[in-house]
Amino acid sequence: MIGQLYTIRAAAQEAESTLDPNAAAIEWEVDYQRDRTLMRALIREKADRAAKEADWEELANEHYNANREDYQVEEQVRVSHVLIGVDDREESEAKSLAEKVKDRAIAGEDFSALALEYSDDSSVERNEGALGRFGRGRMAPEFEDAAFAMTNPGEIAGPVETQFGYHIIKFHERYEAGYKPFDTVKDSIIRELKQRQSRDIRESIIRRARAGDDIVVNDDAVANLEEEFRAGFPETGRGQPTRADQTAVD
């Protein structure tokens, strides 16, 4: 940050010695950036003041209770699997191999090791067969039905046939449907409420600025500005502001 600040200031000093600081485009840009900075400072000051006066935990709790549907959690299960694919095997061979893997899993062999040795799932090297938590509608229907039918941690099911091949499934845990606890979502709600408050303050300042009774539109300046936009700012380069812009604003 210090390096960037130094670079900007050094370049600005060079500009002051070589450019006309009163040139229309430069003067307009300086005025424009100053006005934007002041507006941002006003918004920030009002937002900071409002934030200090707010009881964010109470507001977050009110938001949570009023929007409980946003924090619903569907029923989920957590399982691992070994996939015996059929792309490079006869179906009977794949099913027979799946049965052998199931027997070894039931006998107590390490399921992760079996997945690494036999599974044709492309993600097995990364997850060792673990699929994590998922709800209904995420997996192949046959796989999903078998996974949600299981109840006991460590239970083994299969072979379950899907379009991908034969699966041996190990059940780990079930998560009942319900709501996320308030404490787990409180911080994210507070962040959202603070952002919303800042946006509301900004919009309020804009509405108030645009609703002044003393606003007078300089139609000629607006027409000239429109012509420059349509022509792509031919006098100062495409996208560069001109004094007509500031005149229209003034």
Contacts in CASP RR format, 6 or more apart in sequence:
PFRMAT RR
TARGET T0000
AUTHOR 0000-0000-0000
METHOD contacts of the structure
MODEL  1
MIGQLYTIRAAAQEAESTLDPNAAAIEWEVDYQRDRTLMRALIREKADRA
AKEADWEELANEHYNANREDYQVEEQVRVSHVLIGVDDREESEAKSLAEK
VKDRAIAGEDFSALALEYSDDSSVERNEGALGRFGRGRMAPEFEDAAFAM
TNPGEIAGPVETQFGYHIIKFHERYEAGYKPFDTVKDSIIRELKQRQSRD
IRESIIRRARAGDDIVVNDDAVANLEEEFRAGFPETGRGQPTRADQTAVD
15 21 0 8 1.000
19 26 0 8 1.000
20 26 0 8 1.000
21 27 0 8 1.000
24 236 0 8 1.000
24 242 0 8 1.000
24 243 0 8 1.000
25 236 0 8 1.000
25 240 0 8 1.000
25 241 0 8 1.000
25 242 0 8 1.000
27 243 0 8 1.000
28 241 0 8 1.000
28 242 0 8 1.000
28 243 0 8 1.000
28 245 0 8 1.000
28 246 0 8 1.000
29 241 0 8 1.000
31 246 0 8 1.000
32 241 0 8 1.000
32 245 0 8 1.000
32 246 0 8 1.000
39 205 0 8 1.000
42 205 0 8 1.000
43 198 0 8 1.000
43 201 0 8 1.000
43 202 0 8 1.000
43 205 0 8 1.000
46 201 0 8 1.000
46 205 0 8 1.000
47 194 0 8 1.000
47 197 0 8 1.000
47 198 0 8 1.000
47 201 0 8 1.000
50 197 0 8 1.000
50 201 0 8 1.000
51 194 0 8 1.000
51 197 0 8 1.000
54 197 0 8 1.000
56 190 0 8 1.000
56 193 0 8 1.000
56 194 0 8 1.000
57 186 0 8 1.000
57 190 0 8 1.000
59 190 0 8 1.000
59 193 0 8 1.000
60 182 0 8 1.000
60 186 0 8 1.000
60 189 0 8 1.000
60 190 0 8 1.000
60 193 0 8 1.000
61 182 0 8 1.000
61 186 0 8 1.000
63 189 0 8 1.000
63 193 0 8 1.000
64 71 0 8 1.000
64 182 0 8 1.000
64 185 0 8 1.000
64 186 0 8 1.000
64 189 0 8 1.000
68 179 0 8 1.000
71 179 0 8 1.000
71 180 0 8 1.000
71 185 0 8 1.000
72 177 0 8 1.000
72 178 0 8 1.000
72 179 0 8 1.000
72 180 0 8 1.000
73 175 0 8 1.000
73 177 0 8 1.000
73 178 0 8 1.000
73 179 0 8 1.000
73 180 0 8 1.000
74 135 0 8 1.000
74 136 0 8 1.000
74 177 0 8 1.000
75 135 0 8 1.000
75 136 0 8 1.000
75 148 0 8 1.000
75 174 0 8 1.000
75 175 0 8 1.000
75 176 0 8 1.000
75 177 0 8 1.000
76 133 0 8 1.000
76 134 0 8 1.000
76 135 0 8 1.000
76 174 0 8 1.000
76 175 0 8 1.000
77 133 0 8 1.000
77 134 0 8 1.000
77 135 0 8 1.000
77 147 0 8 1.000
77 148 0 8 1.000
77 150 0 8 1.000
77 171 0 8 1.000
77 172 0 8 1.000
77 173 0 8 1.000
77 174 0 8 1.000
77 175 0 8 1.000
78 131 0 8 1.000
78 132 0 8 1.000
78 133 0 8 1.000
78 134 0 8 1.000
78 172 0 8 1.000
78 173 0 8 1.000
78 174 0 8 1.000
78 175 0 8 1.000
79 131 0 8 1.000
79 132 0 8 1.000
79 147 0 8 1.000
79 150 0 8 1.000
79 169 0 8 1.000
79 170 0 8 1.000
79 171 0 8 1.000
79 172 0 8 1.000
80 111 0 8 1.000
80 112 0 8 1.000
80 115 0 8 1.000
80 128 0 8 1.000
80 129 0 8 1.000
80 130 0 8 1.000
80 131 0 8 1.000
80 169 0 8 1.000
80 170 0 8 1.000
80 172 0 8 1.000
81 115 0 8 1.000
81 119 0 8 1.000
81 121 0 8 1.000
81 129 0 8 1.000
81 131 0 8 1.000
81 143 0 8 1.000
81 167 0 8 1.000
81 168 0 8 1.000
81 169 0 8 1.000
81 170 0 8 1.000
82 98 0 8 1.000
82 101 0 8 1.000
82 105 0 8 1.000
82 111 0 8 1.000
82 114 0 8 1.000
82 115 0 8 1.000
82 118 0 8 1.000
82 119 0 8 1.000
82 121 0 8 1.000
82 129 0 8 1.000
82 167 0 8 1.000
82 168 0 8 1.000
83 119 0 8 1.000
83 120 0 8 1.000
83 121 0 8 1.000
83 124 0 8 1.000
83 164 0 8 1.000
83 165 0 8 1.000
83 166 0 8 1.000
83 167 0 8 1.000
84 94 0 8 1.000
84 95 0 8 1.000
84 97 0 8 1.000
84 98 0 8 1.000
84 101 0 8 1.000
84 118 0 8 1.000
84 119 0 8 1.000
84 120 0 8 1.000
84 159 0 8 1.000
84 165 0 8 1.000
84 166 0 8 1.000
84 167 0 8 1.000
84 168 0 8 1.000
85 94 0 8 1.000
85 120 0 8 1.000
85 164 0 8 1.000
85 165 0 8 1.000
85 166 0 8 1.000
86 94 0 8 1.000
86 165 0 8 1.000
86 166 0 8 1.000
87 120 0 8 1.000
89 97 0 8 1.000
94 165 0 8 1.000
94 166 0 8 1.000
95 159 0 8 1.000
95 161 0 8 1.000
95 166 0 8 1.000
97 118 0 8 1.000
97 166 0 8 1.000
98 158 0 8 1.000
98 159 0 8 1.000
98 166 0 8 1.000
98 167 0 8 1.000
98 168 0 8 1.000
99 159 0 8 1.000
101 114 0 8 1.000
101 118 0 8 1.000
101 168 0 8 1.000
102 156 0 8 1.000
102 158 0 8 1.000
102 159 0 8 1.000
102 168 0 8 1.000
104 114 0 8 1.000
105 111 0 8 1.000
105 114 0 8 1.000
105 156 0 8 1.000
105 168 0 8 1.000
105 170 0 8 1.000
106 156 0 8 1.000
111 129 0 8 1.000
111 170 0 8 1.000
112 128 0 8 1.000
112 129 0 8 1.000
112 130 0 8 1.000
114 168 0 8 1.000
115 121 0 8 1.000
115 124 0 8 1.000
115 128 0 8 1.000
115 129 0 8 1.000
116 124 0 8 1.000
116 125 0 8 1.000
116 128 0 8 1.000
119 129 0 8 1.000
121 129 0 8 1.000
123 129 0 8 1.000
131 139 0 8 1.000
133 175 0 8 1.000
135 144 0 8 1.000
136 144 0 8 1.000
136 148 0 8 1.000
137 144 0 8 1.000
138 144 0 8 1.000
139 147 0 8 1.000
140 162 0 8 1.000
140 163 0 8 1.000
140 164 0 8 1.000
142 160 0 8 1.000
142 161 0 8 1.000
142 162 0 8 1.000
143 160 0 8 1.000
143 162 0 8 1.000
143 167 0 8 1.000
143 169 0 8 1.000
146 157 0 8 1.000
146 158 0 8 1.000
146 160 0 8 1.000
146 167 0 8 1.000
146 169 0 8 1.000
147 157 0 8 1.000
147 169 0 8 1.000
147 171 0 8 1.000
149 157 0 8 1.000
150 157 0 8 1.000
150 169 0 8 1.000
150 171 0 8 1.000
151 171 0 8 1.000
151 174 0 8 1.000
152 171 0 8 1.000
153 171 0 8 1.000
153 172 0 8 1.000
153 173 0 8 1.000
154 170 0 8 1.000
154 171 0 8 1.000
154 172 0 8 1.000
155 170 0 8 1.000
155 171 0 8 1.000
156 168 0 8 1.000
156 169 0 8 1.000
156 170 0 8 1.000
156 171 0 8 1.000
157 168 0 8 1.000
157 169 0 8 1.000
157 171 0 8 1.000
158 166 0 8 1.000
158 167 0 8 1.000
158 168 0 8 1.000
158 169 0 8 1.000
159 166 0 8 1.000
159 167 0 8 1.000
159 168 0 8 1.000
160 166 0 8 1.000
160 167 0 8 1.000
160 168 0 8 1.000
160 169 0 8 1.000
161 167 0 8 1.000
218 247 0 8 1.000
218 248 0 8 1.000
218 250 0 8 1.000
221 244 0 8 1.000
221 247 0 8 1.000
221 248 0 8 1.000
222 248 0 8 1.000
224 244 0 8 1.000
224 248 0 8 1.000
225 244 0 8 1.000
225 245 0 8 1.000
225 248 0 8 1.000
228 234 0 8 1.000
228 235 0 8 1.000
228 242 0 8 1.000
228 244 0 8 1.000
232 238 0 8 1.000
232 239 0 8 1.000
233 239 0 8 1.000
233 240 0 8 1.000
233 242 0 8 1.000
235 242 0 8 1.000
236 242 0 8 1.000
END
